[in-house]
């Protein structure tokens, strides 16, 4: 119907100056007219020029006031002739109507606000705001000052109307013939093929894109890091337990129960199941003893250690919880040196911003052997980070509850031309290792870093939410280049 109306009109007239007016006069939906125009223009039946007009429409708040009256008039009408206490007036009105209406009524000098009583200063008021809003709703023209006043109060908003002016195109015809796309058996049998008009082939058109799987940048960097660990002789730790008990996540690491990291503002605690019932009791007693009164050359923390706090289940805050389990299992057998690594997800109750998420990936490596020293730690770190393309390292003393000495690691990034913090490291404390049952001359060196930080540097991403989470642009997943550690 819409196509026939457009082509039929142009057969007699040179131009349709306004598609909106044309649709209204013929009782046709303007969207249908627009769709027809786009199709006819694509086949050269018509030439169309864009028309844009701005008009004002009511916001949701504006529609409410157009129906019920402006807040200032509602506020005024709620005041009886003898006045009313402010508290009672506030109780009688919706909070937003009271707040906005009071402000506007005082500004208009309609009311007098006393501490004990609110009273009218004028006998009658006109709801000009409501009249203006109804005028906008009906399409009336209102003066710029009134438009500006309504816009400041966010009662109206601009809306762009789009339409077309149309003329005959190079391929204009009063009626569009349906073109055939295939020569079928029915056409041949009936003889219709002799009069058929076939659609032209578009040899430059692209075919449907072939969809396939794509690797996320984090997975690419993770795979490269795994290869580095394996080349250095490391064995991967099982990291499938996202939920962990506070004992393995904190207590076994010689982290005191009053430590700020164990607060609900920093850690996610589970509601179901809220506690664990599977802990090695003899080891628990040794951990309790070293926390309360020390041992192995330590004075401990000198507080009453509580089993109920150790039993609480949490979403693990670091993969070092996995390391504590692995070292305990290692201590139950005749000692053999080990190199372990893990790369997996951890969770912290942090405010989300451009550099922090509530969940991220931690990379952890540790070496367990007899007689290791700080020099061994620096040597392993130099080897590890040189394989990442960072041969210039600096170390800064730091504090961790479960490592002593502890060092923050800084590397000079050739691509960024500056020193960046790339990880944390240290030697696990005797108070952590010896209660497990490891021999006294066994030392453990360890280090950790996030997976997101090097990935953001490699792929030039400055907001972590663009890399990981529900706001990630899928085009990043489809088009990200191969990970090349050590290139930039």
Buried (B, 14 or more C-beta within 10 A) or exposed (E): EBBEBBBEBBEEEEEBBBBBEBBEEEEBEBEBBBEBBEBBBEEEBBBBEEBEEEEBEBBEBBBBBBEEBBBBBBBBEBBEEEBBEBEEBBEEBEEEBBBBBBEBBBEBEBBBEEEEBBBBEEEEBEBBBBBBBBBBBEEEEBEEEBBEBBBEBEBBEEEEEEBBBBBBBEEBEEEBEEEBEEEEEEBEEEEEBEEEEEEEEEEEEEEEEEEEEEBBBBBBBBEBBBEBBEEBEBEEBEBEEEBBBBBBBBBBBBBBBEEEBBEEEEBBBBEEEEBBEEBBEEBBEBBBBBBBBBBBEBEBBEEEBEEEBBBBBBBBBBBBBBBBBBBBEBBEEEBEEBBBBBBBBBBBBEEEEEEEBEBBBBBBBBBBBEEBEBEBBBEBBBEBBBBBBBEEBEBEEBEBBBBBBBBBBBBBBBEEEEEBEBBBBBBBBBBBBBBBBBEEEBBBBBBBBBBBBBBBBBBEBEEBBBBBEEEBEEEBBEEBEEBEBBEE
